Amino acid sequence: MAEIELLPMATPSPMDRQQLTAFIDAMAMSDLDRLEIRHERWTLRLARQRRQRATELTAGAAAVPAGVEATVVRAASVGIFLHAHPLGTGPLVRPGQSVAADQTVALLKTGLLLLDVSAPRAGRVSRVSAPDEAPVGYGDALLEIE
């Protein structure tokens, strides 16, 4: 289900229901988690709500059996590495925090797009390698999960 936020600016120009439905349908058919469309008089923000996975680890649970090496999460694109969403209040993950497979652990800003950086497996974040708002290249180490 998408969260819909229509922010009027100055004098709003109405968006008809068909347009809104078309945007929601387009997002539903894509793999996008967030979509923002700016018009001269309004901004539409759509965000897909993620359901918590049953495999999500609880705090303090053993993340990985002893002897298993840390997994390095690498940048899948060039961009600016963000620890938090620009509209968020804190980092998406911190060292020591348990994460689920496919959980968003950071963002890469490429132009106006924000790309999710997802955990490749369940575990515990052992280290965040790249500083917040640092430019990164394809394949650069961003964080480690053990």
Kinemage of the C-alpha trace (Angstrom):
@kinemage 1
@onewidth
@group {chain A} dominant
@subgroup {mainchain}
@vectorlist {calphas} color= white
{ca met a 1} P 0.000 0.000 0.000
{ca ala a 2} L 1.373 3.420 -0.884
{ca glu a 3} L 1.370 6.396 1.425
{ca ile a 4} L 0.035 9.410 -0.471
{ca glu a 5} L 0.967 12.957 0.387
{ca leu a 6} L -0.184 15.857 -1.799
{ca leu a 7} L 1.415 19.113 -0.745
{ca pro a 8} L -0.300 22.236 -2.096
{ca met a 9} L 1.828 25.216 -2.946
{ca ala a 10} L 0.566 28.787 -3.528
{ca thr a 11} L -2.676 28.192 -5.484
{ca pro a 12} L -3.200 24.504 -6.094
{ca ser a 13} L -4.011 23.254 -9.549
{ca pro a 14} L -6.261 20.250 -9.059
{ca met a 15} L -5.027 16.811 -9.995
{ca asp a 16} L -7.852 14.644 -11.166
{ca arg a 17} L -8.439 11.149 -9.812
{ca gln a 18} L -7.344 9.542 -13.108
{ca gln a 19} L -3.930 11.208 -12.949
{ca leu a 20} L -3.434 10.179 -9.340
{ca thr a 21} L -4.520 6.610 -10.089
{ca ala a 22} L -2.129 6.497 -13.070
{ca phe a 23} L 0.814 7.543 -10.857
{ca ile a 24} L -0.091 4.956 -8.197
{ca asp a 25} L -0.492 2.212 -10.827
{ca ala a 26} L 2.833 3.106 -12.452
{ca met a 27} L 4.573 2.865 -9.098
{ca ala a 28} L 2.841 -0.413 -8.255
{ca met a 29} L 4.119 -1.967 -11.512
{ca ser a 30} L 7.689 -0.796 -10.834
{ca asp a 31} L 10.180 -1.751 -8.151
{ca leu a 32} L 10.332 1.812 -6.822
{ca asp a 33} L 9.924 2.395 -3.090
{ca arg a 34} L 9.531 6.159 -3.396
{ca leu a 35} L 8.319 8.514 -6.113
{ca glu a 36} L 8.200 12.310 -6.018
{ca ile a 37} L 6.641 14.412 -8.785
{ca arg a 38} L 6.857 18.190 -8.708
{ca his a 39} L 4.455 20.396 -10.585
{ca glu a 40} L 4.630 24.174 -10.639
{ca arg a 41} L 1.883 24.332 -7.975
{ca trp a 42} L 2.062 20.989 -6.137
{ca thr a 43} L 4.304 18.112 -5.163
{ca leu a 44} L 3.150 14.495 -5.062
{ca arg a 45} L 5.122 12.033 -2.904
{ca leu a 46} L 4.352 8.338 -2.977
{ca ala a 47} L 6.126 5.867 -0.673
{ca arg a 48} L 5.668 2.131 -0.603
{ca gln a 49} L 5.297 0.808 2.943
{ca arg a 50} L 7.514 -2.149 3.636
{ca arg a 51} L 6.102 -5.000 5.659
{ca gln a 52} L 8.343 -6.385 8.359
{ca arg a 53} L 9.687 -9.767 7.434
{ca ala a 54} L 9.221 -12.791 9.646
{ca thr a 55} L 12.982 -13.401 9.318
{ca glu a 56} L 13.868 -10.063 10.924
{ca leu a 57} L 16.282 -10.583 13.774
{ca thr a 58} L 15.465 -9.411 17.250
{ca ala a 59} L 17.949 -7.204 19.070
{ca gly a 60} L 20.584 -9.251 20.855
{ca ala a 61} L 20.002 -12.429 18.827
{ca ala a 62} L 23.060 -14.098 17.340
{ca ala a 63} L 23.291 -12.698 13.836
{ca val a 64} L 25.575 -15.272 12.255
{ca pro a 65} L 27.162 -18.479 13.519
{ca ala a 66} L 30.742 -18.144 14.772
{ca gly a 67} L 33.388 -18.346 12.060
{ca val a 68} L 31.282 -16.756 9.313
{ca glu a 69} L 32.996 -13.754 7.760
{ca ala a 70} L 31.425 -10.335 7.435
{ca thr a 71} L 29.621 -9.483 4.183
{ca val a 72} L 30.736 -6.217 2.622
{ca val a 73} L 27.833 -4.223 1.174
{ca arg a 74} L 29.100 -2.399 -1.913
{ca ala a 75} L 27.734 0.484 -3.967
{ca ala a 76} L 25.744 -0.726 -6.978
{ca ser a 77} L 26.089 2.704 -8.598
{ca val a 78} L 28.014 5.940 -8.323
{ca gly a 79} L 26.414 8.544 -6.082
{ca ile a 80} L 26.400 10.232 -2.710
{ca phe a 81} L 26.198 7.807 0.227
{ca leu a 82} L 23.492 8.771 2.731
{ca his a 83} L 23.137 7.210 6.187
{ca ala a 84} L 19.586 8.615 6.489
{ca his a 85} L 16.711 9.683 4.269
{ca pro a 86} L 16.792 13.476 3.720
{ca leu a 87} L 13.326 13.728 5.314
{ca gly a 88} L 14.163 11.297 8.126
{ca thr a 89} L 15.274 12.055 11.647
{ca gly a 90} L 18.122 9.577 12.056
{ca pro a 91} L 20.299 6.983 10.331
{ca leu a 92} L 18.622 3.963 8.764
{ca val a 93} L 21.004 1.640 10.663
{ca arg a 94} L 23.754 1.942 13.247
{ca pro a 95} L 26.726 -0.327 14.015
{ca gly a 96} L 25.567 -3.155 16.248
{ca gln a 97} L 21.997 -3.070 14.916
{ca ser a 98} L 20.406 -6.298 13.632
{ca val a 99} L 19.024 -6.181 10.088
{ca ala a 100} L 16.854 -8.451 7.953
{ca ala a 101} L 17.701 -9.599 4.443
{ca asp a 102} L 16.617 -6.956 1.895
{ca gln a 103} L 16.156 -4.289 4.598
{ca thr a 104} L 17.144 -0.776 3.453
{ca val a 105} L 20.347 0.072 5.315
{ca ala a 106} L 21.395 3.254 3.470
{ca leu a 107} L 20.683 5.323 0.363
{ca leu a 108} L 22.644 6.392 -2.696
{ca lys a 109} L 21.727 9.775 -4.115
{ca thr a 110} L 22.223 9.903 -7.874
{ca gly a 111} L 21.044 13.224 -9.247
{ca leu a 112} L 17.479 13.605 -7.977
{ca leu a 113} L 17.027 9.858 -7.364
{ca leu a 114} L 17.469 8.089 -4.053
{ca leu a 115} L 18.417 4.441 -4.535
{ca asp a 116} L 17.996 1.941 -1.705
{ca val a 117} L 21.052 0.088 -0.451
{ca ser a 118} L 19.678 -3.206 0.876
{ca ala a 119} L 21.196 -5.772 3.223
{ca pro a 120} L 22.105 -8.839 1.151
{ca arg a 121} L 21.384 -11.094 4.141
{ca ala a 122} L 20.218 -11.004 7.731
{ca gly a 123} L 22.851 -10.165 10.304
{ca arg a 124} L 24.281 -7.380 12.416
{ca val a 125} L 25.861 -4.196 11.083
{ca ser a 126} L 29.457 -4.388 12.268
{ca arg a 127} L 30.800 -1.285 10.550
{ca val a 128} L 29.733 1.628 8.353
{ca ser a 129} L 32.727 2.164 6.058
{ca ala a 130} L 31.732 5.264 4.086
{ca pro a 131} L 31.103 8.639 5.738
{ca asp a 132} L 27.673 10.239 5.433
{ca glu a 133} L 27.261 12.328 2.260
{ca ala a 134} L 30.525 10.976 0.800
{ca pro a 135} L 30.798 10.509 -2.974
{ca val a 136} L 31.170 6.795 -3.762
{ca gly a 137} L 31.925 4.847 -6.910
{ca tyr a 138} L 30.605 1.563 -8.242
{ca gly a 139} L 31.795 -1.276 -5.999
{ca asp a 140} L 33.001 0.909 -3.111
{ca ala a 141} L 32.563 -0.645 0.341
{ca leu a 142} L 29.695 1.037 2.208
{ca leu a 143} L 29.157 -1.118 5.287
{ca glu a 144} L 29.715 -4.598 6.702
{ca ile a 145} L 27.223 -7.125 8.016
{ca glu a 146} L 28.316 -10.081 10.120
